[in-house]
Amino acid sequence: MDTTPIIDRSVLDELRTLGGPGDDLLGEVIGVFLAEGPGQVRRVNEALASRDAPAIQRAAHQLKGSALGVGARRLAALLAAVELAARAGDVERAASGAAGLDQAFDATVVALRD
């Protein structure tokens, strides 16, 4: 069982601190993630379906960066494994690692909305 937290609250706290009075930086960053994340997940899945290792690597890397920006540690760890496998040209391992991608993304969305 993965014990990595879905969300690292310290990242959210840091974003909250970085925003000045009247500035909702945290809300903006989460909003961008929620708006762009589904498309990024779709790109990873499309790259996996096409078995295109470089495309898998790029898509996983992009979504991993977005996930880290909102403290989504578990999602980022899953994507790091997918990215690493794709970089090695191992599409089967990348696909296996991405098996829980949709569920991990959905859990992240729920956690961010709490």
N, C-alpha and C positions, 0 to 999 in steps of 0.2 A: 504494500500500500504506500502511495506517495505521501510523504509527510510535509512536502513543500507547501507553504501557505498559498492559497489562491491569490490573495492580495497581500503585499508587504505594506502594511499601513504606514510605515515610516516614510515611504515614498510619497504617499498622499499627504502626510503631515508636512513634508518638506515643500511640496507644491503649494499647500495652504499658506505656509510661512512666506514663500517667495512672492505671493500675490500681496500687493499693498492694500491699504484700506479702500474698500469699495471695488476692489479688483477681484474677480472670481477666476483666477488662473486655474485653480483645481477644476472647477466646473467646465471651463473651456477645454482643458486637456482631456478630461473624461468625455466631453461631448464630441470632440474630434475622434477619439478612439471608438466611441459607440457608432458614429456615423460612417467611419471609414473601415472599421474592423470587418464587417460582413463581406465587403468586397475583397479585402485582403485574404480572408479565409477562402473565399471562392477561388482566388488566383492560386493559392497553394493547392487546393483540390483539383483545379484544372491542370496545373502543371504535373501533379501526380498522375492524373488520368492519361496525360499525353506521354508519360514516362520520360520527360525531358529533365535530366538531372540538373543542368545549369538553371533552368527556369524554376525548378523546385527550390534550389539553393537560394536564388534571388527572392522568391516569394516568401519563403520561410524566414529569411534574414529580415526582410522588411516588416513582417508581422511581429517577429521577435522584438525588434526595436520599438515598435508601437506598444507592445505588451510591457516591456520594461519601463517605458515612459509613464505608465499608470500603476506600476508596481505589481503587475500580473506575473508573479514569479513562476507559478506552476505552468501556465501557458507558455512562457518564455523558455522554460526548461524543455518542454516537449518540442518546441520549435528548434531549439538548439540541436537536439538530437537529430531531427529531420534534416536540418541544414548540414550538419556534419556528415551524415550518411550520403546526402546528395553531392557534397563536395568530393567525397570519395568515389562517386559514380555508382553507389549502391542504391539503386532505385527501390529494390525490394525492401531493404532495411528502412529507407525513408518512408515508404508507404506503411510499413508495419509501425513505425514510430508515430505516424500521423493518424493512426486508427482512432484515437480519442480526441482528435482536434476539434471537431464540432462541439462535443460535450464540454471540453475544456474551455472553449470560447464562450459557450452559453453560461457555464458556471462563473466565468469571469464577469460577464455582463450582469448577472444576478448580484454578485458580490459588490460590484461597483455601484449598483443602484441602491444598495442597502445603506 
